Amino acid sequence: MSHDEIRAQGWDESCAKRKMTPGQILADNVKRCTEIIRQSDPGKPVYVWSDMFDPHHNAAKTGGYYLVKGDGPWYGSWEGLDKDVTVINWNGRENQRLESMKHFASRGHKQILAGYYDADPRKISAWLRDAAKVEGVIGVMYTTWQSNYNDLERFAEEVRKYSGQKP
């Protein structure tokens, strides 16, 4: 599911009539989207980006978020995530990533780390060390916004080195 970086919410009449926060509306929406996926293709795995459901990222308890109405507008959005939804966690910030992974792990979510983002591929090693402290991290993916695959091999080497796999 592509619930990611939702930058405008809560200003039109349809939102006001619901008398819900943007986070509550998002929770309701992601729950409904998951139901639709399961109805149309039972057994299909469901994945979602982490940021809009992460209180250590875009779903913080306080603060503004672009053109979204309210203080801490996305807070509580994770309440709509079924524990069987796998979270693609892209909160790799050194001072937040462990708490982010713990948040989703405490809710029973499996996680895949979305690393790289066109930066030094060696950065994934520190993230993997933190991930070893958390249950349910099941994978890592190379994520590029610039279609830069020049570092893919080096990234894979870092992952293998940390995981103990042979090249």
Secondary structure by P-SEA (a helix, b strand, c coil): ccccccccccccaaaaaacccaaaaaaaaaaaaaaaaaaaccccbbbbbcccccccccccccccccccccccccccccccccccccccccccccccaaaaaaaaaaabbbbbbbccccccccaaaaaaaaaaacccccccccccccccccaaaaaaaaaaaaacccc
